[in-house]
Amino acid sequence: MIDELARAESAVAACADAAVWALSEQDLIATIDATHRLQQRLAAVQLAAVRELDGRGTAVAQGASSTAVWLRHRLRLGVAAARRLVDLAAAVDAAPPGVRDALAAGAVSVEQARVIADTVAVVSASAGAEVADEAVGVLVEWAEHFDPSLLRKMGTRILDHVAPDVADVAAAAALEAEAARAARDRHLTISEQAGGRLRLSGTLDAEAAALLRAVLDPLSAPSGLDDTRSAGQRRHDALADVCRLALRTGELPERGGDAAQVVVTTSYDGLKRQLRAGALDIGLRLDPGTVRRLACDAAILPAVLGGAGQVLDVGRQRRLVNGPLRRALVLRDGGCAFPGCDRPPRWCAAHHIRHWADGGPTSLDNAVLLCGHHHRHVHQGDWVVQLSHDGHPEFVPPAWLDPEQLPRRNHYHRRT
């Protein structure tokens, strides 16, 4: 085996030095097909070797805590990739011989082999080994036409083709097993990074996934032709909008006797002159522009601090746009007032046209509804917000966008 692999390696090395630019399109396609088949055939050999190595306990004997850890070091793989390799080797080994034969023949890919092995394991448990062998043949035929994700979906009804008399019972058992796995595997990890950023990772069960998609999908759509955010950035901003809405409902559980809230500490002089950063109550710092934006629709609670930072006096909340004033603002604007935005009022914050820290009053004539994205856009950009002669907000674009700087309005929320 070692000699044969050495000859194969030598042949592949010779191909690597070939000039692919000289190949015709037909030969290029044939090359891609051939290299793909070779990859799968080599994978079958590697998986058999990994399974044998794992069964012998070689990795542990050499001082590693597991075969996956040994493979990570030996092949310089990521730990997740090493674990997948060990798991797939075990799955293929436990499956009927037809799975490994198909992989060794290059008839299925590694990902398809994983799907087939998983599906056949369910079939074997519910209908027996003979039906499982028949299922392998059907799935291998389907693999010629379908990618792994479609193959997995179709595999959920494989018993309809090979054992229709037990299909319904097996399908119900499979759903219960999948629900149990989803309940077991559900988790969300929040990892702190430099600069106060968080990294989110995890696995949602089907219900939570449906809820998240139902909320994020409409909110993460591009907000207009001038929306240059990537899809990932739009989903990030949509998640932030959902959190703002949840805070605004006032229905979240209390924490330490206080309602759920974001607390930012800064100085009045720093807020007014945009010179000072703000400090969150969880120890992170915000830039001056972000502090002023948050202050647009936040309860301001002034506090007098001594020289050492001790609290000497705390005043009342003031200048929050709420109650009748917010209702009047909603009636006037109907949602985010930025041109081209269709976000409804519940996703919007009240923005002071002339900032409160600059002496702007908290009044209908000095407020406008903006969604999270356009609130940031207005604070960070060169747009000018003003009320027209009829009392409705309009937005003057920066000169680089429109040299004539003609005022623009939002027509999505018009009531007449």
N, C-alpha and C positions, 0 to 999 in steps of 0.2 A: 504493500500500500504506500509506504513512504517513497519508494522509487517511482511509482506511478504519479504520485502527487508532485514529486520533483520535476518529472518530465512535463507535467501539465503546467507547472509554474514557469518553466523555461519557455514553453510555447506561448503562454500569455505575455511573458516579458518581451518576446519577439514582436508580438502584436502591438504592444504598447509603444514601440518605436516606429511603427508603420505610419505613413503619411495619410491620415484619413481624408485630407482635403482632395486627394486624387481619386477617391472613390465616387462612383455614381450614386445617385439617390437610392436606387434599388439595392446597391451593395451596402450603403449606410444603414438602411432599414434591416437588411439581413444581419449586419454586424450587431445592431442593437438586440435583435431577437436572439442571436447566438450567445451574446454575453449574458443576457437575462437567463437563458436556460442553464448556462454554466454556473451562474450565481446560485441558482436553486439547487443544482446537483451538488455543488460544494457545500451548501448549507446542510443538505441531508447527511453528508459525510461528517461534517462538524458536529451536528446535533447527536449523531450516534456516538461520537467520541466523547462529547460532553456528558452524555448520559452514562456511559461506561465509567468515566472518570469519577462522576458523582457517586455512582453505585459502589465503587471500590473504596470511597472515602479518602482518595489521594490528597485532595486539597487540605483536609483536616490533618492528615498525617504529616503534611509539609508545613504545618503551623498556621494555616489560615482558619478563620472561624467558620467558613462555609465555602462551597464551590463558587458561588457568585463573587465573593470577596477575592478568591484566588484568581478567577477570570479577569476581574477588574484590574488587578495588578499585572497579571501575565499579558493580557491583550491591550492594556491601557484603555479599557472601556469605562463609560460612566456606570455607576452602580446600578442604575435602573436598567440599562441595556444588558448588563451582566445577569441580573435577576431574570429578565425576560428570556435570555438565552437558556438558562437552566430550566425555567418553567416550560418553555416550548419543547426542550429535549425530553422532559418527562411526559408531556402531553402526547407527543408523537410516539413515544415508546409505548405508552398505554393504549393508544388507538389501534384499530385493526391494521394489519400490514399494508393495506392498500393506501393509507395516508403517506407513509414513508416512501412507498414505491412511486406514488405520483410525484412527490417532491424530488426523488432521485432521478426520475425521468424528465424533470423540468416541465412537467405538465401543469403544476400549480406553483404559486409563489410561496415564500415563507409565511406571509400574512394570510394567504388563503389556506395554507396548511394548518395554521393556528385556528382559523374559523372552523375548518372541517373537523379538526380534533375535538374542539369544544362541543360542536354540534353532535358529533357521533357519541361523545361521552353521555350526553343527555339521552340520546336515542337508546343507547345500550342499557342505561339504567331503567328506562321505562318500557322497552320492547324487546330486549334481549340481544345477544351477540349476532345472531343470524340477520336480524333486521338491520343492525348497525353496519354489517358488512355491505348490505344492499344500499344503505344510505351513502356509504363512502363512494360507491360507483356513481350514484346520481349527482352527488355534490361535486365530484371531480369533473363530470360532464358540464355542470353549470359553471364551474370555474373557468372554462374556456371562454365564457361570454360575460361574466360579471366580476366586478372588483370586490375586494374583501367586505366592504360595508354592505353592498347589495347582497352578497352571498350570505352574510350573517342574517340579514332580514329574511331572505328566502328560506334559510335553514330553519327558521322558527316553525315553518309548516312542512318540513321534510316528511313528517309521518303521514301527511295527506297523500303522499306519493308512494311510500313504501309500506305503510301499515295503517290504512285509513280507519280500521276498526278500533284502534287505540289512540288515534290522533287527538281527539278532544280531551280525553283524560290526561294524556301526556302534556298537552299544551297548558292545561290548568296547573299541572304540577310544575312545569317550567316557569310559569309566571310567578308562582309562589316562591320558587327557588330564587328567581331573579329579584323579587321584592325583598327577600331575606338578605341577599348579597348587597343590594342597594342600601338597606338599613344599616348593615354592618359597615360598609365602606364609606358612608357619608361623612364628610369632615370639611372643615374650612381652616386653613392655616393663615395666620397674619404674621408676617415677618417684618420687623423694623429694619429700615435701611438708613443710610446717611442722609442728612438734611430733612429728617422728619417724614420721609416717604415710607410707604408700606407696600409690601409685595403680597398679593393674594394668590393662593393656590388651594385647590381642593377638588372634591368630587361631590356633586349634588345628586340626590335621588330624582326620580322622574318627575315627581310632583313639584319639588323645589325648582328643578330645571325649567319646567313649564311656566311657573310663576315668574322666574327671572327673565325668561325670554319674552313673556307677555308684557313685562314692564319695560325692559331695556330696548327691545327692538324698535318700537315707535319713537322712543326718546333719542335713540342713537342714529336716526336717519339724518342725512345732511340737511342743514337748516336753510340752505339757499345756495345760489351760485357762487357766493363768495366764501363758502365754508371750505377751508383748506385743511381741516383736521383729517387725520387718518381714521380708519374704522376703529382701531384700538383706542384712539383719543376720544372719539365720539362715545364709545361704550364707557370709558372712564368718566366722562362728563355726565352721561346719563345716570350712572350709579351715584354720583355726587348729588344730582337733582333728586333722586329717590330719597337719599338720606335727608336732604333739606326738607322735602315734603313730610317725611316721617317726623322730623323735629317740629315742624309747623303744626302738626295735628294736635299736639299736646296730649296724646294718648299713650306715649311711651312710659314704661315704668320709671318711678323715681329712683334716683341714685344718691344715696347719702342724704335723703331728705329734700333734695332739689330735683326739679324737673330736668329731663335730659336736655343738655345744652352744650354749646361750645363757648368757652370762656377765653377771651383775649384781653390781656393787660397791656396798656400802653399809656403814654402821657398825653394830656390834652394838647400841649404845645406840639408834641411830636405828631399827633394825629392831624392837627391843623396845618402844619408846615410840611407834612409828608417826609419828615426827617428821621423818625424813629421807627424801629421795628416793633412788632408786638410779640408777646410771649403767651403761648397757650398754657392752660392749666396742667397739661401733661408734659410740660418741660420743653416743648419745641418752639421754634421762633418763626415768625412770618414777616415777609417784607412789607414795607410801608404801604405799597399799592394794594396788597391783599387786605391789610387791616382796614383801609378806607373803604374798600368794596364791601367787606363784611359789615362795616358799620352802617351801610345804607339801610339795611332791613333788620337791624339788631337792637335789642334793648341795651341802652347805654346806662351803666350803673357807675356813676362817678365815685371815686374813693380817694381820700387824702392819705398819702403815704409819708411817713417820717423819713429822715435821712438814711436810716438803715433798712428802709423798705417795709417797716411795720405799718399795719393799717391803723390810722388814727380816726377816720370818720368815713362812713359810707352813706351816700345820698340815695335819692329815689330814682327809679327808672324813668326815662323821659325820651321824647321825640321818636317813639316807635310808631310806624305807620300801621295801625290796626283799627279794629272796630269800625265805626261808621266811615272813617276816612278811607280805609282799605276797600270797603264795599263800594264807595263812590269811585275809587280808582278802577276797580274791576268793571263797574258799569260803563265807565268812560272808555277804557282801553280794550276790554274784552279778552285780554291775554297779553303775551309778550308784544310790545309795541314796535319792536325793531322791524324794519321793512323785510317782508318775505318770511317771517317766522310765524308758525301756527301753534306754538306752545300755549296751552290753556292757562288760566289764572293760577290754578293750584301749583303750577310748576314755576311760578314767578316770584321774584322779590321786588320790593318797592325801592326804586333808585331815586335819590335826591338829585334833581337836575343841577341845582347849585348845592354842593355838599353842605351837610349840617355843620361840619367842622369849619367851613369857610363862611359861616353865618347864614346859610340857607335855611328857610323856615320849613317846618313840617306841615305842608298844606297841599291841597289838590293841585294848585298851580305850580308846585315845585316838585312834583313826583311823577314817576312813570313806571309802569310794570315792565320788567325785563326778565327773561329766563336766565338760567345760570350761565349758559354760553355767551349770550349777548351782554349780560352784565359784565362779565370779564372783558369782553370785546370792547365795550364802551370805556371801561376804566383804563384799559391798556392801549387803546388806539386813539385816533385823532378825530373821531366822530363828535359832532356837536349836537346835543339834544336841546330842543326848544319847543315851546307851544305856539301853534299858529294862531291866526286871528279868530278861528272858531273854537279855540280851547283844546284842540287835539294835538298830541305830540307828533313832531316830525324830526327827521334826522338829517343833518347836513354832512355828506361824506367828505373825507379828506381830499385835498386837491390832487393827490397822486391817483386817486380812484376816479374822480370826476372833476376835471379842470374848471367846469362851470359851477361846481358845488351846489347843484340844485337840490333843494330839500326833498326827502323821500318819506313816504308814509307806509304803514302796514294796512293792507286791504283785506287780510284774512278774517279779521274780527268785526267787520262793518255790520251794523245792525239794520241798516236801511239800504 
